[in-house]
Amino acid sequence: MMWWYGNGNGNGMDGWGYGLMAVSMVLFWGLVIYGVIAMFRYLGRQERSVAATRPVPEQVLAERFAHGQIDEPEYRQRLDALRGGPRPLVKP
């Protein structure tokens, strides 16, 4: 009568052991799935933040105009070119 080896069925598992094993398995796989989803969301957020920090060409052009690097006719010409609008004829 060695009760510390289980309930006599040889493997030492009873109803509580199987229940605890099932709950722990569900928790383990839940944490694994949550970790994978969190990793993909984190990596996706980084890619979006990098794309958001890139300046739009129109913003760069406006900054150059504001700093006086280009004059108004050149600004308008380049802005039309960026937007795909009509291009003025170049006089030879």
C-alpha positions in Angstrom: 0.0 0.0 0.0 2.3 2.7 -1.2 -0.1 5.6 -1.7 2.6 8.1 -2.7 3.0 6.3 -6.1 -0.5 7.1 -7.2 -3.9 5.6 -7.0 -3.0 2.2 -8.1 -3.3 2.5 -11.9 0.4 2.7 -12.4 0.9 6.1 -14.0 0.3 8.3 -11.0 -2.3 10.5 -12.7 -5.8 11.0 -11.5 -8.7 13.4 -12.6 -7.0 16.4 -11.2 -3.7 15.6 -12.9 -5.4 15.3 -16.3 -7.4 18.5 -15.8 -4.3 20.4 -14.7 -2.4 19.0 -17.7 -5.2 20.1 -20.1 -5.4 23.6 -18.6 -1.7 24.1 -18.7 -1.5 22.9 -22.4 -4.2 25.4 -23.4 -2.4 28.2 -21.5 0.9 27.3 -23.1 -0.5 27.3 -26.7 -2.5 30.5 -25.9 0.7 32.2 -24.8 2.6 31.0 -27.9 -0.1 32.3 -30.3 -0.4 35.6 -28.4 3.4 36.0 -28.7 3.4 35.4 -32.4 0.6 37.8 -33.0 2.2 40.5 -30.8 5.5 40.1 -32.7 3.8 40.6 -36.1 1.9 43.6 -34.8 5.1 45.1 -33.4 7.0 44.5 -36.6 4.1 45.9 -38.7 4.0 49.1 -36.6 7.7 49.7 -37.1 7.4 49.5 -40.9 4.5 51.9 -40.8 6.4 54.4 -38.6 9.4 54.3 -41.0 7.1 55.0 -43.9 5.4 57.8 -42.0 8.7 59.6 -41.4 9.6 59.8 -45.0 8.9 63.3 -46.4 6.5 63.7 -49.2 8.2 65.2 -52.3 5.8 68.2 -52.2 6.8 68.9 -48.6 10.5 68.9 -49.6 9.7 71.3 -52.4 7.7 73.6 -50.1 10.6 73.6 -47.6 13.1 74.5 -50.3 10.9 77.3 -51.4 10.4 78.5 -47.9 14.2 78.5 -47.3 14.7 80.5 -50.4 16.6 77.8 -52.3 14.3 78.1 -55.3 12.1 81.0 -56.6 8.4 81.0 -57.2 8.4 80.2 -60.9 10.7 77.2 -60.3 8.5 76.1 -57.4 5.3 76.3 -59.5 7.0 74.4 -62.4 8.3 71.6 -60.2 5.0 71.4 -58.3 3.1 71.0 -61.6 5.6 68.3 -62.6 5.1 66.4 -59.4 1.4 66.6 -59.7 1.4 65.6 -63.3 -0.1 68.8 -64.5 0.7 70.8 -67.6 4.3 71.7 -68.2 5.1 75.1 -69.6 7.0 75.2 -72.9 10.7 75.9 -72.5 11.9 78.8 -74.6 15.2 78.1 -76.4 
